[in-house]
């Protein structure tokens, strides 16, 4: 068996500390408002677009001419500072023939 080099305890602790403070994607609570549900679905559309076209976060931000930090917020469902019309405006840049259906 080959000799394996494992990270030191110090390295592991540093990584764990970084992961504990990192912001991941936000989940939609069960009692979310209709507005938040719509924003969540709009954000999901950006993720699908990004994945389908194999774009990086920066490439997608460049297409929309926005800061990559704002793009990160959209891609992680951190939509509090975005209005529905702002998210739709961004989607219209990506999809010229966008249509939104409300069920």
PLY file of the C-alpha trace (Angstrom):
ply
format ascii 1.0
element vertex 103
property float x
property float y
property float z
element edge 102
property int vertex1
property int vertex2
end_header
0.00 0.00 0.00
1.27 3.47 -0.85
2.17 5.89 1.89
-0.62 8.42 2.19
-0.11 11.93 3.40
-3.04 13.23 5.35
-3.54 16.87 6.27
-2.28 17.88 9.67
-4.71 18.44 12.52
-4.04 22.15 12.22
-4.93 22.13 8.50
-8.13 20.18 9.18
-9.17 22.63 11.91
-8.55 25.60 9.60
-10.69 24.09 6.85
-13.48 23.19 9.28
-13.48 26.72 10.68
-13.71 28.16 7.18
-16.57 25.82 6.26
-18.48 26.67 9.44
-18.45 30.38 8.58
-19.07 30.01 4.84
-22.45 30.98 3.51
-24.13 28.27 1.51
-27.34 28.29 -0.40
-30.40 29.47 1.45
-33.39 27.17 1.73
-36.97 28.29 1.33
-38.91 27.92 4.59
-42.26 26.12 4.57
-44.04 29.33 5.54
-42.41 31.45 2.80
-44.45 34.25 1.32
-45.65 34.15 -2.27
-43.08 36.83 -3.13
-40.22 34.77 -1.67
-41.45 31.65 -3.48
-41.42 33.52 -6.78
-37.95 34.97 -6.12
-36.73 31.47 -5.23
-38.02 30.10 -8.56
-36.46 32.99 -10.45
-33.09 32.32 -8.80
-33.42 28.66 -9.72
-33.74 29.75 -13.36
-30.30 31.39 -13.18
-28.78 28.20 -11.79
-30.34 26.10 -14.56
-29.12 28.55 -17.19
-25.60 28.51 -15.72
-25.45 24.71 -15.54
-26.95 24.11 -18.98
-24.36 26.36 -20.57
-21.47 25.29 -18.31
-20.76 28.89 -17.35
-18.77 30.05 -14.37
-20.33 32.46 -11.91
-18.10 35.23 -13.28
-19.09 34.48 -16.89
-22.75 34.69 -15.97
-22.18 37.94 -14.06
-20.36 39.35 -17.09
-23.31 38.46 -19.36
-25.61 40.38 -17.03
-23.08 43.17 -16.49
-23.31 42.84 -12.73
-20.76 42.30 -10.00
-19.87 38.64 -9.35
-20.79 39.15 -5.68
-24.37 40.01 -6.70
-24.43 36.97 -8.98
-23.33 34.85 -6.03
-26.27 36.12 -3.99
-28.69 35.13 -6.75
-27.10 31.70 -7.22
-27.25 31.02 -3.47
-30.89 32.15 -3.11
-29.91 35.18 -1.03
-32.51 37.34 -2.78
-33.56 39.71 0.01
-32.09 42.78 -1.69
-33.58 41.94 -5.09
-37.03 42.86 -6.30
-38.98 40.54 -8.56
-38.76 42.99 -11.43
-34.98 43.24 -11.06
-34.60 39.45 -11.21
-36.94 39.28 -14.22
-34.97 42.06 -15.92
-31.78 39.97 -15.53
-33.53 36.87 -16.87
-34.77 38.82 -19.89
-31.14 39.52 -20.78
-30.49 35.77 -20.85
-33.82 34.71 -22.37
-35.28 37.15 -24.86
-38.55 35.20 -25.03
-39.09 34.62 -21.31
-42.55 33.92 -20.02
-43.54 33.51 -16.40
-46.46 31.35 -15.35
-48.04 31.62 -11.95
-49.90 28.58 -10.70
0 1
1 2
2 3
3 4
4 5
5 6
6 7
7 8
8 9
9 10
10 11
11 12
12 13
13 14
14 15
15 16
16 17
17 18
18 19
19 20
20 21
21 22
22 23
23 24
24 25
25 26
26 27
27 28
28 29
29 30
30 31
31 32
32 33
33 34
34 35
35 36
36 37
37 38
38 39
39 40
40 41
41 42
42 43
43 44
44 45
45 46
46 47
47 48
48 49
49 50
50 51
51 52
52 53
53 54
54 55
55 56
56 57
57 58
58 59
59 60
60 61
61 62
62 63
63 64
64 65
65 66
66 67
67 68
68 69
69 70
70 71
71 72
72 73
73 74
74 75
75 76
76 77
77 78
78 79
79 80
80 81
81 82
82 83
83 84
84 85
85 86
86 87
87 88
88 89
89 90
90 91
91 92
92 93
93 94
94 95
95 96
96 97
97 98
98 99
99 100
100 101
101 102
